[in-house]
């Protein structure tokens, strides 16, 4: 039977989010890094969880709604990627959607055997708890392969696909469905177009047996959490860690987190100046920076909440912040008005040359009608000579960070003494590789 291709011309814009009506699961896959580590957190979230939003989260929600519409247009309606992108009004989201759609499209040959976009995934079969489910961005199967996609709109911390608990839970749950018995290769895809300093897509492939072993850990964690919710939590049930506590909705009410912060504030009791502290002291102190900052963030949020409810907190008040970016209420209407004013096109429209990232896509992924890349090998080689990129600034991170350390040529004490005496120049030519003072 020939598939009917539906070609809607309506623009693709963010739509109202329905996630709020879905409720908050005690074992959400997106928070598996929390509740699989701290099995007391589901109890705390159930009894004390505070679910808030922020501009970044709202921006991510809007972006997800666009990605959902684009994926459905491609998988259900059979639209070509370029056709879909023309309907995406937001230019930045258009480029993000291109990367997302091309990653999905490259995972199957003609059409996938089955697919689901923002679909409800039953999690009870792997949790062993009734009425548990989640919503995956996109899952599809092709032959004996399963692909799980997750779109991340964040610009802060890059999210790795390797052993990503959220995607592994969705993949293991999908393998419980009828017809999935022959699938033995599973690939997890994280699409994060705005991630700093890395490829916008990273993947990790595993086997059914890998997921089976992981599924045991998931079931044990859920079982332990259920036991704690039935009897109540004791001190030894909590496992506060930086990653587990970072986004915990019950963090401000958690006794274990407060204990960690209290210890951080009292060790050592008399703080040394950074200049006089030993290497061991500096390392120990900096370990607690994140927890202390998080604690103060919770204090600030609580003060804001109390003042919002009409209470008075001495020394603080709520004022209107900076206004948002000005935008046209209706872009098409504004365009028509500008045209009626007979404003020259050079003033009414802004046209910019594509950037290096888009140029590379035209070289590697986008083809002409004859199958050749839009930008050929020789053309790309010429363009590469015109590309410049600022090096990444040195960044202090925990030793557990996977990125390799770099060596910096530092100013020595002898250098400082000579500079103080006026016998040493401080230009980079006089001391190449040293840090200018």
Secondary structure as the mmCIF struct_conf table of DSSP 4:
data_model
#
loop_
_struct_conf.conf_type_id
_struct_conf.id
_struct_conf.beg_label_comp_id
_struct_conf.beg_label_asym_id
_struct_conf.beg_label_seq_id
_struct_conf.end_label_comp_id
_struct_conf.end_label_asym_id
_struct_conf.end_label_seq_id
HELX_LH_PP_P HELX_LH_PP_P1 UNK A 2 UNK A 6
BEND BEND1 UNK A 10 UNK A 10
STRN STRN1 UNK A 12 UNK A 12
HELX_RH_3T_P HELX_RH_3T_P1 UNK A 19 UNK A 22
TURN_TY1_P TURN_TY1_P1 UNK A 26 UNK A 27
HELX_RH_3T_P HELX_RH_3T_P2 UNK A 29 UNK A 31
HELX_RH_AL_P HELX_RH_AL_P1 UNK A 32 UNK A 35
TURN_TY1_P TURN_TY1_P2 UNK A 36 UNK A 37
TURN_TY1_P TURN_TY1_P3 UNK A 39 UNK A 40
HELX_RH_AL_P HELX_RH_AL_P2 UNK A 41 UNK A 48
HELX_RH_AL_P HELX_RH_AL_P3 UNK A 55 UNK A 75
TURN_TY1_P TURN_TY1_P4 UNK A 76 UNK A 77
HELX_RH_AL_P HELX_RH_AL_P4 UNK A 81 UNK A 86
TURN_TY1_P TURN_TY1_P5 UNK A 87 UNK A 87
STRN STRN2 UNK A 88 UNK A 88
HELX_RH_AL_P HELX_RH_AL_P5 UNK A 91 UNK A 105
TURN_TY1_P TURN_TY1_P6 UNK A 106 UNK A 107
BEND BEND2 UNK A 109 UNK A 111
BEND BEND3 UNK A 113 UNK A 113
STRN STRN3 UNK A 114 UNK A 122
HELX_RH_AL_P HELX_RH_AL_P6 UNK A 124 UNK A 127
BEND BEND4 UNK A 128 UNK A 131
STRN STRN4 UNK A 133 UNK A 142
TURN_TY1_P TURN_TY1_P7 UNK A 143 UNK A 144
STRN STRN5 UNK A 145 UNK A 151
BEND BEND5 UNK A 155 UNK A 157
HELX_LH_PP_P HELX_LH_PP_P2 UNK A 158 UNK A 160
TURN_TY1_P TURN_TY1_P8 UNK A 162 UNK A 163
HELX_RH_AL_P HELX_RH_AL_P7 UNK A 165 UNK A 174
TURN_TY1_P TURN_TY1_P9 UNK A 175 UNK A 176
BEND BEND6 UNK A 177 UNK A 177
TURN_TY1_P TURN_TY1_P10 UNK A 178 UNK A 179
TURN_TY1_P TURN_TY1_P11 UNK A 181 UNK A 182
STRN STRN6 UNK A 185 UNK A 191
TURN_TY1_P TURN_TY1_P12 UNK A 193 UNK A 194
TURN_TY1_P TURN_TY1_P13 UNK A 196 UNK A 197
BEND BEND7 UNK A 198 UNK A 198
BEND BEND8 UNK A 200 UNK A 200
STRN STRN7 UNK A 201 UNK A 207
HELX_RH_AL_P HELX_RH_AL_P8 UNK A 208 UNK A 231
HELX_RH_3T_P HELX_RH_3T_P3 UNK A 235 UNK A 237
HELX_RH_AL_P HELX_RH_AL_P9 UNK A 242 UNK A 246
TURN_TY1_P TURN_TY1_P14 UNK A 247 UNK A 247
TURN_TY1_P TURN_TY1_P15 UNK A 249 UNK A 250
HELX_RH_3T_P HELX_RH_3T_P4 UNK A 251 UNK A 253
HELX_RH_AL_P HELX_RH_AL_P10 UNK A 255 UNK A 266
BEND BEND9 UNK A 267 UNK A 270
HELX_LH_PP_P HELX_LH_PP_P3 UNK A 271 UNK A 273
TURN_TY1_P TURN_TY1_P16 UNK A 274 UNK A 276
BEND BEND10 UNK A 277 UNK A 277
HELX_RH_AL_P HELX_RH_AL_P11 UNK A 279 UNK A 287
TURN_TY1_P TURN_TY1_P17 UNK A 288 UNK A 288
HELX_RH_AL_P HELX_RH_AL_P12 UNK A 289 UNK A 308
TURN_TY1_P TURN_TY1_P18 UNK A 309 UNK A 310
TURN_TY1_P TURN_TY1_P19 UNK A 314 UNK A 315
BEND BEND11 UNK A 329 UNK A 330
HELX_RH_AL_P HELX_RH_AL_P13 UNK A 331 UNK A 340
TURN_TY1_P TURN_TY1_P20 UNK A 341 UNK A 342
HELX_RH_AL_P HELX_RH_AL_P14 UNK A 345 UNK A 348
HELX_RH_AL_P HELX_RH_AL_P15 UNK A 356 UNK A 364
TURN_TY1_P TURN_TY1_P21 UNK A 365 UNK A 365
STRN STRN8 UNK A 367 UNK A 367
TURN_TY1_P TURN_TY1_P22 UNK A 369 UNK A 370
BEND BEND12 UNK A 371 UNK A 371
STRN STRN9 UNK A 373 UNK A 373
BEND BEND13 UNK A 374 UNK A 375
HELX_RH_AL_P HELX_RH_AL_P16 UNK A 377 UNK A 384
TURN_TY1_P TURN_TY1_P23 UNK A 385 UNK A 386
HELX_LH_PP_P HELX_LH_PP_P4 UNK A 390 UNK A 394
TURN_TY1_P TURN_TY1_P24 UNK A 399 UNK A 400
BEND BEND14 UNK A 402 UNK A 403
HELX_LH_PP_P HELX_LH_PP_P5 UNK A 404 UNK A 405
HELX_LH_PP_P HELX_LH_PP_P6 UNK A 410 UNK A 412
HELX_RH_AL_P HELX_RH_AL_P17 UNK A 413 UNK A 421
TURN_TY1_P TURN_TY1_P25 UNK A 422 UNK A 422
BEND BEND15 UNK A 424 UNK A 424
BEND BEND16 UNK A 427 UNK A 427
TURN_TY1_P TURN_TY1_P26 UNK A 428 UNK A 433
BEND BEND17 UNK A 434 UNK A 434
HELX_LH_PP_P HELX_LH_PP_P7 UNK A 435 UNK A 436
#
